Amino acid sequence: MTVALRLGEFITESKFEDLPSLAKDYGEMLIASTIASAAVGFNLSSSSIIRQLEIDRGGKPESTIWFDGSVRLPAAAAARVNAVASDAAASDDSDLRNIVHQGTTACASALAVGERLCSSGEEIVAAIVLGYETAGRISTVMQCTFKDKGFHGSIIAAFAGAAAAARLMRLSVDKTAQALLITATSVGGLNAAADTSVAREYHAGQAATSGVQAALAAARGFTVERELFEMKLGFFDCFGRDADASLITNDFGSRWNILTEMGIKLVPGGHPHHGVAEAAAKAARDAGVEPEEVELIEISRPGYAGFANPHNPTDLIGMAHSAIFFAAAGVADRDFSWIHASADKITDPRIRMLLDRVRMVAPPTSDLDRYKGGARVTIVTKDGKRTSATVYAPKGAAILGIDWIDVEAKYRTLVGKANISADNVQASLGVVRTFRQVESASALLNLLR
């Protein structure tokens, strides 16, 4: 059986009641997280451009644009617009192995297609969990090597959208496999562009719309090469290296990526740097140090030797990708929170005075299997004292356990910035908390207008 058929069988035949209860909880948390991030991203210029492009194009009014109740678009277009908004704010989720934001793609696609089909909350949650798992397993097979070839994580995230859409459309095993195969020959995106520009959210939009379009095409009988994943010069060969296709079905149903690899952002910015900020803040608290006393701040983390990106960020894009900023802010404020994405914090003199004192040092050599987006930060004061703190995984990592209290706080903080009433913020959060019980997505989406 081909890789695509194995995945198609898994997506099609998995039953909601057989999904782990915690995976369903995390699926609902992903909905809350994705919408919260979109609330901030909605008014960013990149998001506004894509939204207006799709509004101008128009089409059959099938699915809601979040936070713009006057507009409904074809499902693939709505998935694109909402995914761009969520990704633009850099406040969504990640597979912590490779920083693929497949939760955004799964949620934006599932909610758009689910609204189009009047799917139940239970069906949408299942689609999100299975979409997340599909993308995670494809990444596992590739051993997360796509970035070594310069590709952005959107090439993986797109499969979450395709799988979620195919599941909700109740496609056959063969047609679900074709949805994945069509996606495989449609994806793209360069990591170099995503690290320094708004190409990142453009990629997110393309991932969502490509996955939904692939499912729609497969539903109508469109077919491509059946062995496209594993064949020579196929997907695994072109985008990765040393792929082990047997890992696709290894431990199906006993291990879930949403429970082991997923992380929900509880602070803004690039997920690789959240552990840096936490460790820096802890070291600063332990040392009781003021910024003026700091001589050096050293960052050590596996897999990111020399990777710090913008040294002196001046905007959200730069801040989101700067380990230097996260370390400096963590030390200066002894904390890191949603406020650190603001212009006031990005230009804060107390933080900026520390930027040139941050150094990337050799990666750790012990306990490497414990690191999942974590880091060790050492503060060296002017009198020579050294204080270190290690964070193995950032708050919001599934492997640590995610608490609804933290997700609710994120939702209230970020959705509270959107153009909806305080009553609707609270009511919509209540719906998300029990989303698997709702009759249709409209119970939530009507509150986001």
DAFENRA-V576608 format. One record per residue. RES is the residue in three letters. SS is DSSP state (@ for helix, = for strand, . for the rest). PHI is phi in degrees with one decimal (NA if undefined). PSI is psi in radians with two decimals (999 if undefined). Layout:
((RES | SS | PHI | PSI) (RES | SS | PHI | PSI))
This chain:
((MET | . | NA | 2.39) (THR | . | -71.1 | 2.85) (VAL | @ | -57.3 | -0.80) (ALA | @ | -62.4 | -0.71) (LEU | @ | -68.2 | -0.65) (ARG | @ | -60.9 | -0.79) (LEU | @ | -67.3 | -0.71) (GLY | @ | -60.0 | -0.71) (GLU | @ | -64.1 | -0.77) (PHE | @ | -61.8 | -0.82) (ILE | @ | -64.6 | -0.73) (THR | @ | -76.3 | -0.70) (GLU | @ | -97.3 | -0.21) (SER | . | -65.3 | 2.38) (LYS | . | -100.6 | 2.53) (PHE | @ | -55.6 | -0.76) (GLU | @ | -68.0 | -0.31) (ASP | @ | -89.9 | -0.16) (LEU | . | -73.5 | 2.46) (PRO | . | -57.3 | 2.44) (SER | @ | -57.2 | -0.71) (LEU | @ | -67.2 | -0.58) (ALA | @ | -63.8 | -0.66) (LYS | @ | -66.4 | -0.72) (ASP | @ | -58.4 | -0.81) (TYR | @ | -68.2 | -0.52) (GLY | @ | -62.4 | -0.74) (GLU | @ | -67.8 | -0.67) (MET | @ | -62.9 | -0.64) (LEU | @ | -63.3 | -0.65) (ILE | @ | -60.2 | -0.85) (ALA | @ | -60.0 | -0.78) (SER | @ | -65.0 | -0.76) (THR | @ | -65.1 | -0.77) (ILE | @ | -65.7 | -0.71) (ALA | @ | -60.7 | -0.78) (SER | @ | -65.0 | -0.68) (ALA | @ | -64.1 | -0.54) (ALA | @ | -60.5 | -0.65) (VAL | @ | -79.3 | -0.70) (GLY | @ | -72.6 | -0.33) (PHE | . | -52.6 | -0.74) (ASN | . | -94.6 | 0.01) (LEU | . | -69.8 | 2.61) (SER | @ | -61.3 | -0.70) (SER | @ | -61.9 | -0.75) (SER | @ | -65.1 | -0.75) (SER | @ | -62.7 | -0.68) (ILE | @ | -62.2 | -0.88) (ILE | @ | -65.7 | -0.69) (ARG | @ | -60.7 | -0.79) (GLN | @ | -67.8 | -0.62) (LEU | @ | -58.9 | -0.80) (GLU | @ | -72.1 | -0.60) (ILE | @ | -64.5 | -0.75) (ASP | @ | -63.8 | -0.63) (ARG | @ | -70.3 | -0.65) (GLY | . | 69.9 | -2.73) (GLY | . | 128.2 | -3.03) (LYS | . | -63.0 | 2.21) (PRO | . | -76.7 | 1.62) (GLU | . | -108.7 | -0.61) (SER | = | -139.3 | 2.58) (THR | = | -80.4 | 2.43) (ILE | . | -86.5 | 2.06) (TRP | . | -60.5 | 2.37) (PHE | . | 70.0 | 0.25) (ASP | . | -142.5 | 1.34) (GLY | . | -64.4 | -0.21) (SER | . | -79.7 | -0.15) (VAL | . | -123.6 | 2.26) (ARG | = | -129.7 | 2.46) (LEU | = | -132.4 | 2.97) (PRO | . | -54.3 | 2.60) (ALA | @ | -55.3 | -0.76) (ALA | @ | -64.4 | -0.64) (ALA | @ | -70.6 | -0.75) (ALA | @ | -63.6 | -0.71) (ALA | @ | -59.8 | -0.72) (ARG | @ | -63.2 | -0.88) (VAL | @ | -61.0 | -0.81) (ASN | @ | -70.4 | -0.61) (ALA | @ | -67.1 | -0.71) (VAL | @ | -61.2 | -0.79) (ALA | @ | -60.5 | -0.76) (SER | @ | -67.0 | -0.79) (ASP | @ | -69.3 | -0.59) (ALA | @ | -59.2 | -0.60) (ALA | . | -81.2 | -0.12) (ALA | . | 52.3 | 0.72) (SER | . | -135.6 | 0.56) (ASP | . | -103.1 | -1.73) (ASP | = | -154.4 | 3.00) (SER | = | -153.5 | 2.61) (ASP | = | -78.1 | 2.00) (LEU | . | -70.2 | -0.18) (ARG | . | -74.0 | -0.57) (ASN | . | -143.4 | 0.05) (ILE | . | 58.4 | 0.81) (VAL | = | -91.6 | 2.26) (HIS | . | -94.1 | 1.02) (GLN | @ | -74.5 | -0.30) (GLY | @ | -66.6 | -0.71) (THR | @ | -58.7 | -0.82) (THR | @ | -63.9 | -0.79) (ALA | @ | -61.4 | -0.79) (CYS | @ | -71.6 | -0.81) (ALA | @ | -61.3 | -0.71) (SER | @ | -72.3 | -0.80) (ALA | @ | -65.2 | -0.71) (LEU | @ | -68.6 | -0.66) (ALA | @ | -68.5 | -0.86) (VAL | @ | -69.4 | -0.69) (GLY | @ | -61.6 | -0.68) (GLU | @ | -66.0 | -0.74) (ARG | @ | -58.3 | -0.66) (LEU | @ | -98.2 | 0.00) (CYS | . | 58.0 | 0.69) (SER | . | -69.6 | 2.68) (SER | . | -78.3 | 2.87) (GLY | @ | -59.8 | -0.68) (GLU | @ | -59.5 | -0.77) (GLU | @ | -64.9 | -0.68) (ILE | @ | -69.7 | -0.74) (VAL | @ | -62.0 | -0.76) (ALA | @ | -60.5 | -0.73) (ALA | @ | -62.8 | -0.68) (ILE | @ | -66.2 | -0.81) (VAL | @ | -62.5 | -0.77) (LEU | @ | -72.1 | -0.60) (GLY | @ | -64.6 | -0.76) (TYR | @ | -61.1 | -0.75) (GLU | @ | -65.6 | -0.70) (THR | @ | -60.9 | -0.86) (ALA | @ | -61.8 | -0.73) (GLY | @ | -62.6 | -0.69) (ARG | @ | -71.4 | -0.64) (ILE | @ | -63.3 | -0.71) (SER | @ | -64.0 | -0.70) (THR | @ | -62.1 | -0.78) (VAL | @ | -58.0 | -0.69) (MET | . | -82.1 | -0.03) (GLN | . | 53.9 | 0.57) (CYS | . | 57.2 | 0.57) (THR | . | -94.5 | 0.02) (PHE | @ | -62.4 | -0.56) (LYS | @ | -69.1 | -0.48) (ASP | @ | -63.3 | -0.44) (LYS | @ | -95.8 | 0.07) (GLY | . | 93.5 | 0.15) (PHE | = | -93.8 | 2.59) (HIS | . | -83.5 | 2.73) (GLY | . | -63.1 | -0.21) (SER | @ | -61.5 | -0.42) (ILE | @ | -67.4 | -0.37) (ILE | @ | -91.9 | -0.75) (ALA | @ | -58.1 | -0.56) (ALA | @ | -56.8 | -0.56) (PHE | @ | -68.9 | -0.47) (ALA | @ | -64.0 | -0.72) (GLY | @ | -67.8 | -0.75) (ALA | @ | -63.5 | -0.79) (ALA | @ | -65.3 | -0.76) (ALA | @ | -62.6 | -0.77) (ALA | @ | -64.9 | -0.78) (ALA | @ | -62.3 | -0.70) (ARG | @ | -61.9 | -0.82) (LEU | @ | -67.7 | -0.55) (MET | . | -79.9 | -0.09) (ARG | . | 57.3 | 0.78) (LEU | . | -70.8 | 2.73) (SER | . | -68.2 | 2.98) (VAL | @ | -57.9 | -0.82) (ASP | @ | -61.4 | -0.77) (LYS | @ | -72.9 | -0.58) (THR | @ | -64.5 | -0.74) (ALA | @ | -59.2 | -0.73) (GLN | @ | -65.6 | -0.63) (ALA | @ | -58.9 | -0.72) (LEU | @ | -68.9 | -0.70) (LEU | @ | -67.5 | -0.72) (ILE | @ | -63.0 | -0.70) (THR | @ | -61.2 | -0.74) (ALA | @ | -59.0 | -0.57) (THR | . | -95.2 | 0.13) (SER | . | -113.6 | -0.29) (VAL | . | -81.1 | 2.86) (GLY | . | -174.1 | 3.14) (GLY | . | 134.6 | 2.24) (LEU | = | -102.6 | 2.27) (ASN | @ | -63.6 | -0.59) (ALA | @ | -60.1 | -0.64) (ALA | @ | -72.8 | -0.65) (ALA | @ | -69.3 | -0.48) (ASP | . | -76.4 | -0.32) (THR | . | -127.5 | 0.08) (SER | . | -155.5 | -3.14) (VAL | . | -78.5 | 0.17) (ALA | @ | -58.1 | -0.50) (ARG | @ | -56.6 | -0.88) (GLU | @ | -74.1 | -0.48) (TYR | @ | -61.6 | -0.75) (HIS | @ | -57.5 | -0.75) (ALA | @ | -60.7 | -0.75) (GLY | @ | -63.8 | -0.73) (GLN | @ | -65.3 | -0.66) (ALA | @ | -61.6 | -0.79) (ALA | @ | -67.0 | -0.86) (THR | @ | -69.1 | -0.60) (SER | @ | -64.8 | -0.74) (GLY | @ | -64.9 | -0.77) (VAL | @ | -66.5 | -0.77) (GLN | @ | -61.8 | -0.66) (ALA | @ | -63.0 | -0.73) (ALA | @ | -65.5 | -0.71) (LEU | @ | -63.9 | -0.71) (ALA | @ | -67.6 | -0.76) (ALA | @ | -61.7 | -0.66) (ALA | @ | -60.4 | -0.54) (ARG | . | -90.7 | 0.04) (GLY | . | 103.2 | 0.12) (PHE | . | -69.8 | 2.35) (THR | . | -133.2 | 2.61) (VAL | . | -132.4 | -3.10) (GLU | . | -52.4 | 2.23) (ARG | . | -74.6 | -0.40) (GLU | . | -107.6 | 0.52) (LEU | . | -62.7 | -0.50) (PHE | . | -69.1 | -0.90) (GLU | . | -97.3 | -0.19) (MET | . | -70.8 | 2.81) (LYS | . | -60.5 | 2.32) (LEU | . | 63.7 | 0.35) (GLY | . | -85.9 | -2.85) (PHE | @ | -60.7 | -0.90) (PHE | @ | -62.3 | -0.70) (ASP | @ | -67.8 | -0.75) (CYS | @ | -76.7 | -0.69) (PHE | @ | -97.9 | -0.27) (GLY | . | -136.1 | -2.75) (ARG | . | -157.1 | 2.65) (ASP | . | 53.8 | 0.69) (ALA | . | -67.2 | 2.46) (ASP | . | -117.6 | 1.65) (ALA | @ | -61.6 | -0.39) (SER | @ | -65.4 | -0.36) (LEU | @ | -71.0 | -0.25) (ILE | @ | -57.6 | -0.79) (THR | . | -105.0 | -0.02) (ASN | . | -61.3 | 2.19) (ASP | . | 54.8 | 0.61) (PHE | . | -53.0 | 2.27) (GLY | . | 84.2 | -0.24) (SER | . | -106.6 | -0.32) (ARG | . | -132.6 | 2.34) (TRP | . | -126.1 | 2.19) (ASN | @ | -59.6 | -0.57) (ILE | @ | -66.9 | -0.35) (LEU | @ | -97.0 | -0.33) (THR | @ | -117.5 | -0.50) (GLU | . | -115.6 | -0.34) (MET | = | -75.3 | 2.52) (GLY | = | -136.6 | 2.30) (ILE | = | -95.9 | 2.28) (LYS | . | -70.8 | 2.19) (LEU | . | -108.1 | 0.03) (VAL | . | -142.1 | 2.88) (PRO | . | -80.8 | 2.90) (GLY | . | 96.6 | -3.13) (GLY | . | -62.3 | 2.28) (HIS | @ | -61.1 | -0.53) (PRO | @ | -61.0 | -0.33) (HIS | @ | -102.4 | -0.09) (HIS | @ | -63.9 | -0.73) (GLY | @ | -63.8 | -0.58) (VAL | @ | -61.4 | -0.85) (ALA | @ | -62.7 | -0.75) (GLU | @ | -62.6 | -0.80) (ALA | @ | -66.1 | -0.70) (ALA | @ | -63.1 | -0.77) (ALA | @ | -64.2 | -0.72) (LYS | @ | -65.4 | -0.76) (ALA | @ | -61.7 | -0.70) (ALA | @ | -66.0 | -0.70) (ARG | @ | -65.9 | -0.75) (ASP | @ | -63.5 | -0.65) (ALA | @ | -82.7 | -0.36) (GLY | . | 61.1 | 0.66) (VAL | . | -97.6 | 2.55) (GLU | . | -98.8 | 2.68) (PRO | @ | -52.5 | -0.66) (GLU | @ | -65.4 | -0.35) (GLU | @ | -88.8 | -0.13) (VAL | = | -85.5 | 2.26) (GLU | = | -94.7 | -0.82) (LEU | = | -144.1 | 2.65) (ILE | = | -126.8 | 2.09) (GLU | = | -108.4 | 2.31) (ILE | = | -111.1 | 2.22) (SER | = | -128.2 | 2.18) (ARG | . | -156.3 | 2.53) (PRO | . | -72.5 | 2.45) (GLY | . | 83.2 | -0.05) (TYR | . | -131.0 | 0.55) (ALA | . | -58.7 | 2.12) (GLY | . | 79.4 | -0.05) (PHE | . | -93.3 | 1.89) (ALA | . | -133.8 | -0.35) (ASN | . | 59.8 | -2.62) (PRO | . | -52.8 | 2.23) (HIS | . | -81.5 | -0.55) (ASN | . | -131.1 | 1.24) (PRO | . | -63.1 | 2.54) (THR | . | -123.7 | -0.04) (ASP | . | -149.2 | -3.12) (LEU | @ | -61.3 | -0.72) (ILE | @ | -60.5 | -0.84) (GLY | @ | -64.9 | -0.78) (MET | @ | -59.8 | -0.76) (ALA | @ | -62.3 | -0.46) (HIS | . | -110.6 | 0.25) (SER | . | -110.8 | 1.83) (ALA | @ | -61.9 | -0.55) (ILE | @ | -59.8 | -0.83) (PHE | @ | -63.7 | -0.77) (PHE | @ | -59.8 | -0.74) (ALA | @ | -67.1 | -0.80) (ALA | @ | -63.3 | -0.76) (ALA | @ | -66.0 | -0.72) (GLY | @ | -59.9 | -0.70) (VAL | @ | -72.2 | -0.80) (ALA | @ | -63.2 | -0.75) (ASP | @ | -102.3 | -0.11) (ARG | . | 55.9 | 0.47) (ASP | . | -168.5 | 2.93) (PHE | . | -151.7 | 2.23) (SER | . | -147.9 | -3.02) (TRP | @ | -58.8 | -0.49) (ILE | @ | -66.4 | -0.33) (HIS | @ | -75.6 | -0.07) (ALA | @ | -89.8 | -0.03) (SER | . | -81.3 | 2.73) (ALA | @ | -60.6 | -0.62) (ASP | @ | -61.5 | -0.70) (LYS | @ | -77.4 | -0.65) (ILE | @ | -62.3 | -0.53) (THR | . | -104.1 | 0.15) (ASP | . | -60.3 | 2.12) (PRO | @ | -58.9 | -0.58) (ARG | @ | -66.4 | -0.57) (ILE | @ | -79.3 | -0.78) (ARG | @ | -65.8 | -0.49) (MET | @ | -67.0 | -0.32) (LEU | @ | -95.5 | -0.23) (LEU | @ | -56.9 | -0.75) (ASP | . | -77.5 | -0.02) (ARG | . | -101.6 | 0.01) (VAL | = | -91.0 | 2.37) (ARG | = | -131.4 | 2.48) (MET | = | -88.4 | 2.22) (VAL | . | -117.5 | 3.14) (ALA | . | -56.0 | 2.49) (PRO | . | -67.6 | 2.79) (PRO | . | -64.7 | 2.74) (THR | . | -117.0 | -0.09) (SER | . | -125.7 | 2.75) (ASP | . | 56.9 | 0.55) (LEU | @ | -62.8 | -0.55) (ASP | @ | -70.4 | -0.21) (ARG | @ | -87.5 | -0.31) (TYR | . | -79.6 | 2.22) (LYS | = | -142.0 | 1.44) (GLY | = | 79.3 | 0.34) (GLY | = | -99.4 | -3.12) (ALA | = | -163.0 | 2.82) (ARG | = | -116.7 | 2.23) (VAL | = | -120.9 | 2.32) (THR | = | -120.4 | 2.26) (ILE | = | -101.1 | 2.22) (VAL | = | -110.4 | 2.08) (THR | = | -88.6 | 2.93) (LYS | . | -65.5 | -0.33) (ASP | . | -92.5 | 0.14) (GLY | . | 91.3 | -0.05) (LYS | . | -71.6 | 2.42) (ARG | = | -117.3 | 2.29) (THR | = | -130.8 | 2.19) (SER | = | -119.2 | 2.67) (ALA | = | -143.9 | 2.47) (THR | = | -120.5 | 2.32) (VAL | = | -121.8 | 2.08) (TYR | = | -82.5 | -0.55) (ALA | = | -148.5 | 2.48) (PRO | . | -73.2 | 2.75) (LYS | . | -55.8 | 2.48) (GLY | . | 94.7 | -0.06) (ALA | = | -76.4 | 2.31) (ALA | @ | -59.2 | -0.60) (ILE | @ | -63.7 | -0.40) (LEU | @ | -90.5 | -0.27) (GLY | . | 93.2 | 2.34) (ILE | . | -114.8 | 2.30) (ASP | . | -100.7 | 2.36) (TRP | @ | -57.5 | -0.51) (ILE | @ | -57.8 | -0.73) (ASP | @ | -70.3 | -0.70) (VAL | @ | -68.5 | -0.69) (GLU | @ | -62.4 | -0.73) (ALA | @ | -62.1 | -0.74) (LYS | @ | -60.8 | -0.82) (TYR | @ | -61.0 | -0.85) (ARG | @ | -63.1 | -0.71) (THR | @ | -65.7 | -0.83) (LEU | @ | -84.8 | -0.77) (VAL | @ | -67.9 | -0.46) (GLY | . | -62.3 | -0.29) (LYS | . | -86.2 | -0.17) (ALA | . | -82.0 | 2.95) (ASN | . | -87.2 | 0.99) (ILE | . | -134.3 | 2.82) (SER | . | -71.9 | 2.76) (ALA | @ | -61.2 | -0.61) (ASP | @ | -63.3 | -0.71) (ASN | @ | -71.0 | -0.55) (VAL | @ | -60.0 | -0.87) (GLN | @ | -69.0 | -0.72) (ALA | @ | -65.2 | -0.73) (SER | @ | -66.0 | -0.63) (LEU | @ | -63.2 | -0.70) (GLY | @ | -61.5 | -0.67) (VAL | @ | -66.8 | -0.77) (VAL | @ | -61.3 | -0.68) (ARG | @ | -58.3 | -0.51) (THR | . | -126.1 | 0.67) (PHE | @ | -60.7 | -0.58) (ARG | @ | -63.3 | -0.25) (GLN | @ | -94.7 | -0.17) (VAL | . | -77.1 | 2.70) (GLU | . | -76.7 | -0.54) (SER | . | -157.1 | 2.88) (ALA | . | -63.7 | -0.39) (SER | @ | -59.6 | -0.49) (ALA | @ | -58.2 | -0.55) (LEU | @ | -92.5 | -0.86) (LEU | @ | -65.7 | -0.52) (ASN | @ | -65.2 | -0.38) (LEU | @ | -87.3 | -0.12) (LEU | @ | -102.3 | 0.27) (ARG | . | -96.6 | 999))
